[in-house]
Amino acid sequence: MPIEKEVLTTGEVAKICKVASRTVSKWFDTGQLPGYRIPGSRDRRIPVNELVKFMKAHNIPLDGITSGRTRVLLVDDDKEIIETLARILSEQTSYEVQVATTGFQAGMSCQSFKPHVLLMDIHLGEGDSRQVADFVRKSEQLQYTKIIARSGKLTDGQAHGLKSQGFDYFLKKPFQVRQVVEAIESVMNVVR
């Protein structure tokens, strides 16, 4: 089940964790799984980010959360490159792909699309790529979004320095679509 919501019911959590709803209620009632009750009701709600922390802490497989189509946001100010890459990825993979051509569009798309992976040209606008990376890293709703930087202008030393700037992976231009897919699969298989 792809997770589109920020808050889940105990029934939804039970399906993800492959346990009974009463087990989730017990985790909640004993304080092991943080959440809240709906005012005037006995219904419980669990924030997705708390569920992920709980699952990691208890070695519960995350495949229930990450199943579904991988959402990829492509960001580049060269419309021809980005549209071609989006078309090829849409045709050759099961990824759900969106594009943005400015830092502002990327920020807006991140909030609504909630990408699993952000594939971004780091020479976007005047510092826009670093602003977008900072925005993603500071957003609680995007804390599991992986950021792949793309550039043909960086030295190897500069590319290695991208990790400290909030990027998870680096692709050197020119690249083949196979390399893009391998990069996306690589960052999606890393559990922090």
Backbone bond lengths (Angstrom), bond angles and torsions (degrees), N, CA, C in turn:
res aa  C-N    CA-C-N  psi(-1)  N-CA   C-N-CA  omega(-1)  CA-C   N-CA-C  phi
1 M - - - 1.450 - - 1.516 108.43 -
2 P 1.317 119.18 117.35 1.457 120.05 178.25 1.516 109.98 -68.60
3 I 1.308 117.09 136.22 1.454 121.21 -178.31 1.520 108.40 -90.46
4 E 1.320 116.07 108.87 1.458 121.92 177.73 1.522 110.00 -104.73
5 K 1.345 117.06 -23.98 1.456 121.82 -175.84 1.518 110.67 -89.85
6 E 1.311 116.01 161.16 1.459 121.15 177.67 1.519 111.69 -94.31
7 V 1.343 116.79 -19.42 1.458 122.76 -177.71 1.522 108.33 -132.11
8 L 1.335 116.47 138.78 1.462 121.75 -176.41 1.524 111.76 -121.46
9 T 1.332 115.82 155.19 1.463 121.45 173.16 1.530 108.82 -81.56
10 T 1.332 116.40 167.32 1.469 119.17 177.72 1.533 110.15 -64.71
11 G 1.323 117.70 -32.89 1.471 120.95 177.71 1.521 111.65 -65.13
12 E 1.329 116.52 -41.88 1.466 120.28 178.22 1.527 110.60 -65.93
13 V 1.338 117.00 -41.75 1.469 120.95 177.76 1.524 110.00 -62.56
14 A 1.329 116.54 -40.62 1.466 120.83 179.54 1.531 111.08 -60.49
15 K 1.336 117.32 -42.20 1.471 120.68 178.36 1.521 111.05 -64.00
16 I 1.324 116.62 -42.43 1.467 121.09 -179.08 1.523 110.86 -64.04
17 C 1.341 116.19 -43.76 1.475 121.25 -177.04 1.520 113.11 -87.26
18 K 1.341 116.22 -5.28 1.471 122.00 -179.68 1.534 111.72 58.51
19 V 1.330 114.19 49.02 1.465 121.74 176.13 1.522 108.12 -134.01
20 A 1.347 116.32 174.01 1.463 120.94 177.48 1.530 110.34 -76.95
21 S 1.321 116.69 152.11 1.468 121.16 178.85 1.521 111.45 -58.19
22 R 1.334 117.20 -36.29 1.474 119.46 -179.71 1.530 111.28 -65.25
23 T 1.329 117.50 -28.49 1.463 120.62 176.39 1.523 110.02 -66.85
24 V 1.329 116.99 -43.27 1.466 121.21 177.65 1.525 109.59 -62.81
25 S 1.337 116.89 -42.03 1.468 120.69 178.36 1.520 110.80 -60.98
26 K 1.325 116.72 -38.60 1.469 120.63 178.24 1.529 110.68 -66.05
27 W 1.341 117.48 -43.06 1.468 121.00 177.19 1.526 109.72 -58.33
28 F 1.335 115.82 -43.55 1.464 121.27 -179.67 1.530 110.34 -65.07
29 D 1.352 116.54 -50.28 1.471 121.31 -174.91 1.525 112.74 -64.42
30 T 1.343 117.57 -29.07 1.467 120.37 179.39 1.528 111.78 -88.70
31 G 1.336 117.44 -1.40 1.461 121.09 177.34 1.518 114.47 84.27
32 Q 1.330 117.56 5.39 1.464 119.73 179.12 1.522 111.83 -72.65
33 L 1.336 116.38 -33.98 1.461 122.42 -178.33 1.531 108.35 -117.35
34 P 1.337 116.67 104.86 1.473 119.98 -177.30 1.527 112.75 -65.49
35 G 1.307 114.63 147.66 1.453 121.67 177.65 1.521 108.64 -179.80
36 Y 1.320 116.65 -155.83 1.466 120.44 179.10 1.519 109.37 -151.38
37 R 1.324 114.77 162.46 1.462 120.98 175.06 1.521 108.74 -98.74
38 I 1.332 115.17 147.09 1.458 120.53 174.69 1.537 106.50 -70.07
39 P 1.332 118.67 127.57 1.473 120.44 179.94 1.536 111.21 -55.57
40 G 1.335 115.65 133.65 1.464 121.43 179.77 1.515 113.77 76.63
41 S 1.329 117.17 14.23 1.462 121.81 -176.52 1.533 109.02 -144.98
42 R 1.323 114.99 162.94 1.472 118.92 174.14 1.528 110.91 -94.10
43 D 1.332 117.24 -1.83 1.460 121.67 -178.44 1.525 111.42 -66.09
44 R 1.328 114.58 139.24 1.464 121.41 -179.28 1.519 109.51 -107.72
45 R 1.320 116.03 151.63 1.458 121.57 175.39 1.523 108.82 -132.67
46 I 1.328 115.61 138.22 1.460 122.06 -177.10 1.528 108.80 -119.70
47 P 1.347 118.64 120.08 1.474 120.00 174.85 1.535 110.24 -65.51
48 V 1.326 116.62 138.94 1.465 122.00 -177.48 1.528 111.12 -57.18
49 N 1.352 117.45 -41.40 1.472 118.71 -178.44 1.534 111.17 -64.17
50 E 1.334 118.23 -33.87 1.469 120.73 176.72 1.530 110.55 -70.39
51 L 1.326 116.23 -37.66 1.460 120.16 177.83 1.525 110.83 -62.25
52 V 1.327 116.65 -44.05 1.472 120.39 -179.80 1.525 109.99 -61.90
53 K 1.332 117.89 -44.68 1.473 121.27 178.15 1.532 110.26 -59.24
54 F 1.330 116.13 -44.51 1.469 121.60 -179.87 1.529 110.35 -62.30
55 M 1.332 116.49 -45.87 1.465 120.44 -178.61 1.523 111.19 -62.56
56 K 1.327 116.70 -42.12 1.462 119.98 178.41 1.523 111.06 -64.83
57 A 1.326 116.62 -43.79 1.471 121.27 -178.41 1.526 111.73 -62.52
58 H 1.342 116.82 -29.62 1.464 120.78 -176.95 1.527 112.91 -108.96
59 N 1.335 115.44 15.73 1.469 121.64 177.36 1.525 113.36 53.90
60 I 1.326 116.12 36.84 1.461 120.90 174.56 1.530 106.61 -85.85
61 P 1.326 119.02 126.89 1.465 120.77 -178.14 1.529 111.89 -54.91
62 L 1.330 115.55 137.22 1.460 121.37 -178.27 1.522 113.06 -86.23
63 D 1.341 117.80 5.90 1.460 118.97 -176.26 1.523 112.79 -62.87
64 G 1.325 118.62 -25.75 1.464 121.19 176.86 1.515 112.13 -67.18
65 I 1.317 116.38 -27.38 1.464 120.75 179.34 1.512 110.73 -87.81
66 T 1.308 117.34 -38.84 1.460 119.78 -173.64 1.524 113.63 -91.39
67 S 1.340 117.10 0.84 1.455 117.31 178.16 1.528 109.38 -70.46
68 G 1.292 116.43 164.26 1.459 120.04 -174.94 1.516 108.84 100.81
69 R 1.295 116.42 -175.35 1.461 120.87 -177.00 1.520 110.87 -79.57
70 T 1.315 115.43 136.79 1.456 121.37 175.94 1.522 108.40 -73.49
71 R 1.336 115.77 126.82 1.467 121.14 179.27 1.523 108.56 -92.24
72 V 1.336 115.78 124.25 1.459 121.96 -178.15 1.529 108.64 -121.92
73 L 1.328 116.00 126.38 1.458 121.39 175.26 1.525 107.82 -105.74
74 L 1.332 116.36 120.43 1.457 122.79 178.90 1.522 108.52 -98.15
75 V 1.334 116.57 127.58 1.463 120.56 -177.93 1.528 109.67 -126.15
76 D 1.332 115.68 119.29 1.454 121.49 178.79 1.518 107.06 -163.22
77 D 1.334 117.33 141.89 1.466 119.38 179.75 1.531 112.56 -83.97
78 D 1.323 117.74 -3.54 1.459 121.81 174.55 1.533 107.38 -92.62
79 K 1.329 115.62 99.15 1.471 121.02 -174.05 1.526 112.81 -59.55
80 E 1.316 117.66 -37.66 1.465 120.66 -178.09 1.526 110.91 -63.90
81 I 1.329 116.70 -46.16 1.472 120.91 179.61 1.521 110.60 -62.77
82 I 1.332 116.28 -47.71 1.466 120.44 -173.79 1.532 111.10 -68.50
83 E 1.332 117.59 -38.37 1.466 119.89 179.13 1.525 111.17 -69.33
84 T 1.330 116.84 -37.58 1.466 120.36 177.69 1.528 110.11 -65.34
85 L 1.324 116.53 -46.49 1.468 120.31 179.39 1.528 110.89 -62.94
86 A 1.323 117.00 -41.44 1.470 120.71 178.77 1.530 110.90 -61.99
87 R 1.323 116.51 -44.20 1.465 120.65 179.96 1.531 110.75 -61.95
88 I 1.334 116.18 -46.54 1.465 119.99 -178.25 1.532 111.00 -64.83
89 L 1.325 117.40 -44.94 1.472 119.74 178.89 1.525 111.38 -63.21
90 S 1.325 116.85 -39.05 1.470 120.35 179.34 1.522 111.67 -65.88
91 E 1.327 116.45 -36.45 1.462 120.89 -178.42 1.527 112.67 -79.71
92 Q 1.339 117.34 -34.97 1.461 120.23 -170.93 1.532 114.40 -103.16
93 T 1.320 117.84 -5.82 1.470 120.39 178.74 1.525 108.88 -133.30
94 S 1.298 116.02 176.34 1.467 120.28 175.89 1.530 110.98 -97.54
95 Y 1.329 117.71 12.49 1.462 121.63 -179.47 1.523 111.23 -66.59
96 E 1.319 114.91 146.54 1.458 121.15 168.84 1.525 105.10 -93.63
97 V 1.321 117.63 119.69 1.465 121.78 -170.07 1.529 111.10 -117.75
98 Q 1.326 115.49 135.48 1.464 121.96 170.33 1.521 107.40 -129.41
99 V 1.349 115.91 160.25 1.459 120.50 179.96 1.525 110.74 -126.09
100 A 1.334 114.81 153.96 1.461 122.97 173.50 1.522 106.56 -142.02
101 T 1.341 116.72 143.26 1.458 119.94 -177.85 1.525 113.22 -112.67
102 T 1.337 117.37 -1.33 1.469 121.24 177.06 1.520 108.61 -137.58
103 G 1.322 115.72 163.20 1.455 120.11 176.48 1.518 111.44 -62.18
104 F 1.336 116.71 -39.08 1.464 120.58 178.86 1.522 110.88 -62.33
105 Q 1.342 116.83 -47.57 1.467 120.42 177.68 1.528 110.79 -59.61
106 A 1.323 116.26 -40.35 1.467 120.28 179.94 1.526 110.40 -61.50
107 G 1.330 116.91 -44.73 1.462 120.45 178.84 1.518 112.11 -61.84
108 M 1.331 116.20 -44.99 1.473 120.40 178.51 1.533 110.54 -63.47
109 S 1.327 116.73 -43.24 1.463 120.44 -179.91 1.521 111.34 -64.93
110 C 1.326 116.86 -37.83 1.469 120.09 178.78 1.532 110.65 -60.26
111 Q 1.329 116.27 -41.01 1.468 119.40 -178.48 1.520 112.26 -67.24
112 S 1.329 117.83 -39.48 1.464 119.68 -176.57 1.535 112.72 -90.15
113 F 1.315 118.30 -39.42 1.464 123.84 -174.83 1.530 112.19 -84.64
114 K 1.323 116.83 -27.91 1.468 123.57 -178.20 1.533 110.91 47.55
115 P 1.334 116.54 65.85 1.466 119.79 -175.42 1.527 112.48 -67.24
116 H 1.326 114.71 148.77 1.456 120.20 171.14 1.529 108.68 -76.75
117 V 1.344 115.46 -35.40 1.461 121.69 -177.54 1.532 109.27 -133.65
118 L 1.325 114.44 134.17 1.461 122.33 174.93 1.521 106.41 -112.72
119 L 1.331 116.85 115.16 1.463 122.60 -179.22 1.525 106.41 -106.74
120 M 1.334 116.66 109.09 1.459 120.33 -166.25 1.520 113.15 -131.74
121 D 1.340 115.07 135.33 1.455 121.88 171.33 1.529 106.52 -71.14
122 I 1.324 117.29 123.23 1.470 118.58 -175.62 1.517 113.41 -78.76
123 H 1.329 117.36 -1.75 1.467 120.38 177.10 1.527 110.35 -103.74
124 L 1.306 115.66 30.29 1.451 122.82 -179.43 1.519 109.84 -76.43
125 G 1.304 117.96 121.07 1.461 121.65 176.86 1.520 112.89 52.77
126 E 1.317 116.92 -159.33 1.470 121.83 178.98 1.523 109.56 -96.84
127 G 1.313 116.20 86.05 1.463 120.48 179.60 1.511 113.76 78.93
128 D 1.346 117.53 7.11 1.462 120.49 -178.34 1.527 112.41 -60.02
129 S 1.333 117.18 -38.07 1.466 118.93 -176.45 1.527 110.77 -63.79
130 R 1.318 117.87 -40.58 1.468 119.68 178.85 1.521 111.08 -70.38
131 Q 1.335 117.17 -34.51 1.464 120.00 176.60 1.526 110.76 -65.34
132 V 1.330 116.74 -41.33 1.460 120.47 177.91 1.529 109.73 -64.78
133 A 1.333 117.24 -44.33 1.467 120.67 178.68 1.532 110.51 -60.75
134 D 1.333 117.53 -43.13 1.466 120.95 177.36 1.520 111.31 -62.15
135 F 1.331 116.53 -42.98 1.463 121.22 178.73 1.525 110.74 -59.10
136 V 1.334 116.48 -46.69 1.467 120.81 -178.80 1.526 110.02 -63.76
137 R 1.320 118.00 -45.13 1.461 121.47 -177.60 1.534 112.46 -66.32
138 K 1.325 117.90 -28.58 1.471 121.18 -178.96 1.526 112.65 -89.19
139 S 1.328 117.90 -12.81 1.459 121.80 -177.71 1.524 110.46 -85.80
140 E 1.317 116.05 123.38 1.464 120.01 179.58 1.530 110.90 -64.14
141 Q 1.334 117.39 -34.38 1.461 120.75 -179.22 1.530 111.95 -71.16
142 L 1.329 117.67 -18.57 1.466 121.14 -177.14 1.526 112.50 -113.12
143 Q 1.331 116.77 16.46 1.465 119.51 -173.24 1.527 113.51 -63.05
144 Y 1.329 118.38 -18.88 1.463 119.98 179.79 1.524 112.14 -103.01
145 T 1.335 116.98 4.70 1.464 120.72 176.86 1.529 109.16 -72.09
146 K 1.317 115.78 131.10 1.460 121.51 177.60 1.521 108.71 -95.74
147 I 1.332 116.53 140.34 1.461 120.59 -177.95 1.529 109.86 -116.18
148 I 1.329 114.87 121.82 1.459 121.60 177.20 1.529 107.49 -107.49
149 A 1.330 116.40 122.16 1.462 121.89 178.18 1.520 108.98 -89.19
150 R 1.350 115.95 145.01 1.458 121.73 176.12 1.519 108.48 -127.13
151 S 1.338 116.11 136.94 1.458 120.41 177.02 1.520 109.65 -166.42
152 G 1.310 115.31 151.74 1.457 120.92 173.21 1.512 110.22 -114.18
153 K 1.331 116.83 2.82 1.462 121.32 -172.90 1.525 114.51 -108.35
154 L 1.337 118.69 -5.66 1.462 120.36 -175.84 1.517 112.67 -90.25
155 T 1.319 115.23 145.89 1.464 120.30 171.36 1.524 107.40 -77.33
156 D 1.323 116.71 168.06 1.467 119.99 178.64 1.528 110.85 -60.61
157 G 1.333 116.85 -39.68 1.468 120.70 179.27 1.511 111.77 -62.84
158 Q 1.330 117.37 -43.24 1.462 120.82 178.19 1.530 110.54 -65.01
159 A 1.320 116.36 -39.47 1.469 120.50 179.46 1.518 110.86 -62.48
160 H 1.336 117.64 -40.80 1.470 120.48 178.72 1.522 111.23 -65.89
161 G 1.322 117.81 -29.15 1.459 122.00 179.53 1.520 114.11 -73.25
162 L 1.319 117.45 -10.68 1.463 120.49 -178.48 1.527 112.95 -66.20
163 K 1.333 117.50 -29.54 1.473 121.02 178.76 1.523 110.78 -55.01
164 S 1.324 116.22 -43.63 1.469 120.14 -178.12 1.525 111.87 -71.24
165 Q 1.331 117.34 -11.60 1.461 121.49 178.98 1.529 112.34 -99.51
166 G 1.334 117.23 10.52 1.456 120.71 175.42 1.512 115.77 97.56
167 F 1.343 118.10 5.83 1.461 120.91 178.99 1.531 109.24 -93.88
168 D 1.332 116.25 143.77 1.466 121.36 -177.35 1.526 113.15 -95.10
169 Y 1.328 117.33 -21.10 1.465 120.39 -173.26 1.526 107.81 -159.39
170 F 1.327 116.53 158.75 1.460 120.87 179.75 1.518 109.91 -132.89
171 L 1.332 116.31 133.83 1.461 123.23 174.13 1.515 108.69 -117.08
172 K 1.312 116.62 126.27 1.465 120.98 179.13 1.527 109.39 -90.71
173 K 1.334 115.98 129.35 1.464 121.24 175.66 1.521 108.94 -78.48
174 P 1.294 119.40 148.01 1.464 126.69 -6.47 1.527 110.05 -77.16
175 F 1.309 116.03 155.34 1.457 121.11 179.73 1.520 108.86 -139.49
176 Q 1.324 115.30 165.58 1.453 121.36 177.83 1.524 108.46 -101.61
177 V 1.305 116.54 158.09 1.465 121.48 -179.54 1.528 110.05 -57.43
178 R 1.329 116.68 -37.66 1.469 120.47 178.75 1.529 110.64 -56.90
179 Q 1.343 117.24 -39.45 1.463 120.97 178.75 1.527 111.61 -67.21
180 V 1.331 116.51 -36.18 1.470 120.42 177.13 1.530 109.32 -63.46
181 V 1.325 116.68 -47.46 1.467 121.18 -179.79 1.527 110.13 -61.93
182 E 1.332 117.61 -43.03 1.466 121.02 178.39 1.526 110.92 -61.83
183 A 1.331 117.76 -39.36 1.465 121.32 178.69 1.529 110.51 -65.11
184 I 1.338 116.44 -44.41 1.466 120.33 179.67 1.526 110.01 -63.07
185 E 1.317 116.89 -45.96 1.480 120.35 179.88 1.523 110.40 -63.85
186 S 1.309 117.32 -37.90 1.465 121.65 179.81 1.525 111.73 -61.47
187 V 1.345 117.26 -48.96 1.462 118.92 -178.99 1.512 112.66 -71.99
188 M 1.332 117.59 -28.42 1.461 120.15 178.65 1.520 111.51 -72.81
189 N 1.326 118.76 -22.86 1.460 122.01 -180.00 1.515 112.87 -88.00
190 V 1.328 118.04 -3.44 1.458 121.65 -179.96 1.516 108.65 -91.25
191 V 1.312 116.60 123.88 1.457 121.28 176.18 1.518 107.56 -106.11
192 R 1.328 116.06 121.76 1.474 119.53 -178.20 1.506 110.58 -74.65
